Amino acid sequence: MATPNYNYEKRQRELAKKKKKEEKLRERDARKTSPDGEFGQNPDMDAEPDHSQTQTPDGEAPAPAN
C-alpha cells in the first residue's frame, strides 16, 4: 500500500488558502472602488446615528425639551 503524500496535501491546502485570500482582496478592492454602494454596501453606515431615542443611565427616556 502506498503511503500518503503529506507534502502534496499541505501544498494543496496552502494554495486553496492563497486563492481564497486573493479573492477576498479583489472583492474588497471592488467594493472600495465601486460607485454608490454597489456590492451590498449599506448606505446608512455613513449616516450620523440617531440619538433622539437615547436613554439616561437610570433607564428612562429623557424628557422632551419645550
C-alpha positions as CSV (number, residue, x, y, z in Angstrom):
1,M,0.0,0.0,0.0
2,A,1.3,3.5,-0.9
3,T,2.0,6.0,1.8
4,P,0.1,9.3,1.8
5,N,1.9,12.2,0.3
6,Y,1.6,14.8,3.1
7,N,3.7,17.4,1.3
8,Y,1.3,17.4,-1.6
9,E,-1.8,17.6,0.6
10,K,-0.2,20.5,2.6
11,R,0.7,22.3,-0.7
12,Q,-2.9,22.0,-1.9
13,R,-4.3,23.4,1.3
14,E,-1.8,26.3,1.1
15,L,-2.8,27.0,-2.5
16,A,-6.5,27.0,-1.6
17,K,-5.9,29.4,1.3
18,K,-3.9,31.7,-1.0
19,K,-6.6,31.6,-3.7
20,K,-9.4,32.4,-1.1
21,K,-7.4,35.3,0.3
22,E,-6.8,36.8,-3.2
23,E,-10.5,36.6,-4.0
24,K,-11.3,38.4,-0.8
25,L,-8.8,41.1,-1.5
26,R,-10.3,41.6,-5.1
27,E,-13.8,41.8,-3.7
28,R,-12.7,44.3,-1.1
29,D,-11.0,46.4,-3.7
30,A,-14.1,46.2,-5.9
31,R,-16.3,47.5,-3.1
32,K,-13.9,50.4,-2.4
33,T,-13.8,51.5,-6.0
34,S,-17.5,50.8,-6.8
35,P,-19.9,53.8,-7.1
36,D,-22.9,54.4,-4.9
37,G,-22.9,51.4,-2.6
38,E,-22.7,48.6,-5.1
39,F,-21.9,45.1,-4.0
40,G,-24.3,45.2,-1.0
41,Q,-22.8,48.2,0.9
42,N,-25.1,49.7,3.5
43,P,-25.6,53.4,2.7
44,D,-26.8,54.0,6.3
45,M,-23.4,53.2,7.7
46,D,-22.0,56.7,6.8
47,A,-25.0,58.5,8.3
48,E,-24.9,60.0,11.7
49,P,-26.6,57.9,14.4
50,D,-30.0,59.0,15.7
51,H,-29.6,59.9,19.3
52,S,-33.1,61.2,19.8
53,Q,-34.2,57.9,21.5
54,T,-31.3,57.5,23.8
55,Q,-31.9,56.6,27.4
56,T,-30.5,58.1,30.6
57,P,-28.3,56.0,32.8
58,D,-31.3,55.2,35.0
59,G,-33.1,53.6,32.0
60,E,-35.7,56.3,31.4
61,A,-36.1,58.3,28.2
62,P,-35.1,62.0,28.7
63,A,-37.9,64.5,28.9
64,P,-38.6,66.4,25.7
65,A,-37.3,69.9,25.5
66,N,-40.1,72.5,25.4
